């Protein structure tokens, strides 16, 4: 339910914005050749992440961060490919008990990006596509009355380093400044424990600047 709510919220925001401005545009989707060069930008923001699967009832979301370089490759005036390289911290924490995981991934999204120009300075984007990620660091910590546990998230039979999934999101660029949000749902079982299903789930928001 939470997944559907987040995806619907992003979609409604983007569609509402485009509907309010469609009257001022001659075309909702332009197939004309793009007249802009490849654009590079920087992004920084926050994550609200958890895991789905067999541990759904035992965990809840935790905050992390994302930071990276964004690349926009124009194909048509209304269609781009968006990619980049991000460092993004995901994870989860225990629901009612002491546990925290904070894995850090290097992540590459490869998104189809629809663009709608409100004006020369303001542009809407709606993005959808896969992401690939590789875990580089992180800890899993648990604590109870009798024992404390502090292990590497990726090196101690906890989680696999490779992750992949789908991402959907929307954002607005005003002049060279960007603000947006996205939801990622993992398709890969990252658990390295026998018989345990564990997939990443992440809501992210960020701001940025395009050069």
C-alpha positions in Angstrom: 0.0 0.0 0.0 2.8 2.4 0.9 4.5 1.7 -2.5 1.3 2.5 -4.4 0.7 5.7 -2.5 4.1 7.0 -3.2 4.0 6.1 -6.9 0.5 7.6 -7.2 1.6 10.8 -5.4 4.5 11.4 -7.8 2.3 10.6 -10.8 -0.6 12.9 -9.7 1.8 15.8 -9.0 3.4 15.6 -12.5 0.1 15.1 -14.3 -1.6 18.0 -12.4 1.3 20.3 -13.3 1.2 19.4 -17.0 -2.6 19.7 -17.2 -2.6 23.2 -15.7 -0.2 24.3 -18.4 -1.3 22.3 -21.4 -3.4 25.1 -22.7 -0.3 27.3 -23.3 1.5 24.6 -25.3 0.9 23.5 -28.9 2.0 19.9 -28.3 2.0 17.7 -25.3 4.7 15.5 -26.9 7.1 16.9 -29.5 8.9 14.6 -31.8 11.0 17.3 -33.2 14.8 16.9 -33.0 16.2 18.1 -29.6 17.9 21.5 -29.8 19.8 21.2 -26.5 23.2 19.6 -25.8 24.0 16.9 -23.3 23.6 18.4 -19.9 25.5 17.5 -16.7 24.3 18.4 -13.2 24.9 17.7 -9.5 22.2 16.3 -7.1 22.0 16.0 -3.3 19.1 14.8 -1.1 17.6 12.4 1.3 16.3 8.8 1.3 13.6 7.2 3.3 14.3 3.5 2.8 13.4 0.1 4.2 13.3 -3.6 3.0 10.4 -5.7 1.8 10.0 -9.5 1.9 10.2 -11.9 4.8 11.2 -9.2 7.3 8.3 -6.8 6.5 6.8 -7.0 10.0 10.1 -6.7 11.8 11.5 -3.5 10.3 10.6 0.1 9.5 12.1 3.0 7.4 15.2 5.0 8.2 16.7 8.1 6.8 19.8 8.2 4.6 21.3 10.4 1.9 22.0 10.5 -1.8 24.5 12.5 -3.7 25.7 12.3 -7.3 26.2 13.5 -10.8 23.3 13.6 -13.3 23.5 13.3 -17.1 20.6 14.3 -19.4 20.9 13.0 -23.0 18.3 14.6 -25.4 16.8 12.3 -28.1 13.8 14.4 -29.0 12.4 17.7 -27.6 10.1 15.6 -25.3 12.3 12.5 -24.8 15.6 12.2 -23.0 17.7 9.5 -21.5 18.7 10.3 -18.0 21.6 8.5 -16.2 24.4 9.3 -13.8 26.4 8.0 -10.9 25.1 8.3 -7.3 26.3 7.4 -3.8 23.1 6.5 -1.9 22.6 5.2 1.6 19.7 2.9 2.2 18.8 0.5 5.0 16.3 -0.1 7.7 15.9 -0.2 11.5 14.1 -2.6 13.9 10.5 -2.1 14.7 10.3 -2.1 18.5 13.8 -3.5 19.0 17.4 -2.3 18.6 18.6 -2.9 15.0 20.0 -0.7 12.4 21.4 -1.3 8.9 23.0 1.5 6.8 24.3 0.0 3.5 26.0 2.5 1.0 25.6 1.8 -2.7 27.1 3.2 -5.9 24.1 3.4 -8.2 23.5 4.0 -11.9 20.0 4.7 -13.1 19.1 4.5 -16.8 15.8 6.2 -17.2 13.5 7.2 -20.1 12.7 10.9 -19.3 9.6 12.7 -20.7 10.0 16.5 -20.8 7.4 19.2 -21.0 8.4 22.9 -21.3 6.2 25.3 -19.4 8.4 28.1 -20.7 12.0 28.6 -21.8 13.1 28.6 -18.2 10.8 25.9 -16.6 10.6 22.3 -17.5 8.8 19.2 -16.1 10.3 15.8 -16.3 8.7 12.4 -15.6 11.2 9.5 -15.4 10.9 5.7 -15.5 13.4 2.9 -15.9 15.8 0.5 -14.2 18.7 1.2 -11.8 21.8 -0.9 -11.1 23.6 -0.7 -7.7 26.7 -2.2 -6.0 27.2 -2.1 -2.3 30.5 -0.7 -1.1 30.2 -0.3 2.7 27.8 -0.4 5.6 27.1 -2.0 9.0 24.4 -4.1 10.6 24.0 -3.4 14.3 21.7 -5.2 16.8 21.5 -5.1 20.6 19.6 -6.8 23.3 20.1 -7.4 27.0 22.6 -10.2 26.5 24.4 -9.4 23.3 25.6 -6.8 20.9 26.2 -7.5 17.2 28.2 -5.2 14.9 29.1 -6.7 11.5 29.7 -5.6 7.9 26.5 -5.5 6.0 28.0 -7.0 2.8 30.8 -9.3 4.2 29.2 -11.4 6.9 26.5 -13.5 5.3 24.0 -10.7 5.6 23.5 -9.2 2.1 24.8 -9.5 -1.4 26.5 -6.5 -3.0 24.6 -6.4 -6.3 21.1 -4.8 -6.4 18.8 -3.9 -9.3 15.3 -2.6 -9.6 12.9 0.0 -11.1 12.6 3.7 -10.5 9.8 6.1 -11.1 9.8 9.8 -10.4 9.2 13.4 -11.4 10.9 16.8 -11.1 10.9 20.4 -12.2 13.8 22.4 -13.5 13.6 26.2 -13.1 16.4 27.9 -15.0 19.4 25.7 -13.9 17.9 24.6 -10.5 16.2 21.2 -10.0 13.9 19.7 -7.4 12.3 16.3 -7.6 11.3 13.0 -6.0 11.4 9.3 -7.0 10.5 5.9 -5.7 12.7 2.8 -6.2 11.5 -0.7 -5.7 14.1 -3.5 -5.7 13.6 -6.6 -7.9 16.7 -8.4 -6.6 16.8 -10.5 -3.5 19.8 -9.0 -1.7 19.7 -11.4 1.2 22.8 -13.7 1.6 20.9 -15.8 4.3 19.4 -19.1 3.2 15.7 -19.0 2.8 15.3 -15.2 3.5 13.8 -12.8 0.9 14.9 -9.2 1.3 14.5 -6.4 -1.3 15.4 -2.7 -1.1 12.6 -0.1 -1.1 13.4 3.6 -1.2 11.7 6.9 -1.5 14.1 9.7 -2.4 14.0 13.4 -2.9 16.7 15.7 -4.1 17.7 19.1 -5.3 20.4 20.1 -7.8 22.0 22.4 -10.3 22.5 21.8 -14.0 25.7 23.2 -15.7 
